[in-house]
């Protein structure tokens, strides 16, 4: 018995030493976000959190274009055939290790790889080290994200082939939202659809909601275990989440990213009966209707101008009423969700804006907050006029703090990867 205890103590001390060595080791993490015909990447030094190089591959399977940018240098663009993700990732690795412009000398300097994985279903409530079992579990979620998960898995498999032995981690868009209670994730549908087909609210942008809500708690000096934060992630895709004591309790996106607020080209919430009505009028089948709701609606569809907030703003300023209405519908919708989440948490300490629109469009933030005077919110106009920086935009006497916190999903994936490997 004594012998066993001694052994355990020895093992424990060796383990602690190993952990210390790992802590002191500088790790370069390659963060990969693989889409069906594109791939975004960043190489991050996990110690300094400096981005050593970043870029993307576009038009994979069509013709192929690599964008590569080493820190402090200009972007390099290379047009070259990329029939599959394998050639694309090979080109990224070649660029990273290029004699003249590479950020590293050899691939041995890539210590870990972190992959964005869109859907982890109910199987993943946190990030996971990639193993054969893990891949099989992700594959079981493919039906829930047929456009995204298979592409994410291709990236994982190609990296395993090209960099054997380098540990890989999957970071899920859905994981942060797995703490939602049943009353927030169940739909008013026959319960068999949940029990048999897993039809429920999952929520997306979880890496961003997690990163931004954590940062908000630190930045605003809140007590994590007694905090109520609403995160408005407003980009091309937009979602809002209610985060109580650091855990997500509700979010606007659902089984798919189509639900919630009006987005660049997605409709967000509509009366589901509209689908049948329009199908008959426009002679569309289900796929045609889904295409309209995902790609032809939202700010783009409402304005007939653009899905891009900058274009929309310019059109509204020039007197385009449809563009103006699209912005109004967006801001009114956000304010209604925020109000709902104040009720869900019975209060709110901070409302945080992030992503392209949230970080840059002061007019959107101002319009949203103009509905929230009942919460005792007052905006500091000068602070709200700033763009893209971490800043409190409410006045010191505002009863609820309002802030802008730039999101950084790549850094969040890097941190998760380091924590797991
Ligand atoms: P994605 O969901 O593709 O990651 P982003 O978070 O990059 O999207 O957000 C894109 C949105 O941010 C677009 O609607 C764009 O118009 C908007 N945006 C970016 N810069 C500005 C700006 N300076 N002012 C207003 N909107 C902006």
Boltz pocket constraint, residues with backbone or C-beta under 6 A from the ligand:
constraints:
  - pocket:
      binder: B
      contacts: [[A, 234], [A, 235], [A, 236], [A, 237], [A, 264], [A, 307], [A, 308], [A, 309], [A, 310], [A, 311], [A, 355], [A, 356], [A, 357], [A, 360], [A, 361], [A, 387]]
      max_distance: 6.0
